[in-house]
């Protein structure tokens, strides 16, 4: 059994929370005491049924306002798969939260209100999903009960969305007509839409393919910690602890340490008292090398056959996440894997109007703005382009005055 | 190598938790692992073994001792420390009560649960810990579902849900100002069942109270509480002998037992899989109000 991480994107009234509530409720992931708490809360729909949306709104301020203000994570599982839902708010002012949720997901469910069709928010959500490189997208056309479960309405929306998908560059898109409120095609197939031959949403989520790059020549291993017991019996023990971020490593593989450029060979892979032959993408292990080289936290071990870019000038997409605007004169920290160095934004190339997808020029970069910039870093980074390798192509910016995470970066080109 | 090779969910959760523990080691000067003796913190100790052996842990274990513990928990704690050979620091709630820094609650449902926060914050202060690793999981409670993996607390230990840092990919920002500390939750993405399945797979020993045993209990609010000198009892309380086990372990005064005949870990997993009540349903402290957990966390509670 593996894990699928997904997020739901939709605007305030598209029924996002209801959809999540319905998934949990119909798959019997809600427990009795939680259900009782739900009933105590006295939020009811017009027809007297429990308001499932309240399940996902965990904070007082959210319950008071009836909206979601922050990312929450929900868990459920079926016999086929485990699921982690990043429940992100849909408002434009929470773009940063959607970017955050998307960065940790393999799949996005984009909700469209059947009565409204493709609207400005749909464009924004689709753009963000594409920007963050999510491999799988589900377009859930919701509130089909409000349009008499009409196939024409659904087909028209699919047709419109296909144009949008082509424009923003989304490839694997699956379309499902649903009613979250009534439960059609969420967990159980709908008898009211016999014209729809696809899977229910849950059945799709249970079986959709999650691509993982385990090709050995894409191997990347950021070093987090050096294990050196320095005891009498382990005097010469030196292990490099970290997590394989992409590809895989095998004993006897030739590796290069970046940014120094030293070469060596893997002599042993350890995971506590086990010694696996291979370390796959996602695994936390300890690597041993045949040669003694100076390696510290922040360095990255890579396959010698396929090396990332090493550069101090990078072109990147930036999503700004702080209320204080980007200050081009200020030196920020950049955190890329386990490496932290200083950097400055040298140039703003353009900003994207995320509702129209037009490129605009503007000297200010404010909360929720997204655009392309050029960075100069104090030390060289060993990175891949985000479109080629997400795990080694993203970074965060940290304001050195407040220590707050202020930006998400997706590396797009070497600007050296 | 094909694209189809994927980690099993327990391997993935394990790898993520080890990664987080190593980030703590790499990013902080004086971290600590908060150890309660419960199954979640026991699991984290096991994960720390995988993250740092054959080296030593880059942090001590810290136990906030309310003085109202189950005896079995303390025995387990001391045996475990001896087995792994790591450092243990104990903060005693009793010392804060004796010094007048914490005031014992009164009444029938009095517990020291709230007082733990005082001792926790004093212990953090005394040792100048800049990061505290804990076993909280997001599936436990709705306010915890909003918690970050690296959760920044101010100098008063407060959690401010509106000022949380976004967490992108697996990049955890542990930069803080002096006086602040970060609470780190390596098993945020695990569910109760995941923890049990992992304990079974890894053969991790647990305190005996998790398994069914005979015990004197009294009924409070429809739940079984372990009869003990710490519980304020009166004439209405009737002590009964029941076959019980504990699903979650905190203080004797705030943790309820469930009637059970699950003597082995397989029985427990079966019992939990079939259960329709959540784990925190057995925590009296969560029932105070709808936002009980959120309010306690804002005040510095874990």
Interface residues (C-beta under 8 A of the other chain):
Chain A: X1 X2 X3 X31 X32 X33 X34 X37 X40 X41 X57 X58 X59 X60 X61 X63 X69 X70 X71 X72 X73 X74 X75 X77 X82 X84 X96 X97 X99 X100 X103 X104 X210 X211 X212 X213 X214 X215 X216 X224 X225 X227 X228 X229 X234 X237 X239 X241 X242 X243 X248 X271 X272 X280 X282 X283 X284 X297 X321 X333 X335 X336 X337 X338 X390 X391 X394 X395 X396 X398 X403 X404 X405 X408
Chain B: X1 X2 X3 X5 X6 X7 X8 X9 X11 X12 X13 X14 X15 X16 X18 X19 X22 X23 X25 X26 X49 X50 X51 X52 X53 X54 X55 X56 X58 X138 X139 X142 X143 X145 X146 X161 X162 X164 X165 X166 X167 X168 X169 X170 X171 X173 X175 X176 X177 X188 X189 X191 X193 X194 X275 X276 X277 X278 X280 X281 X290 X291 X294
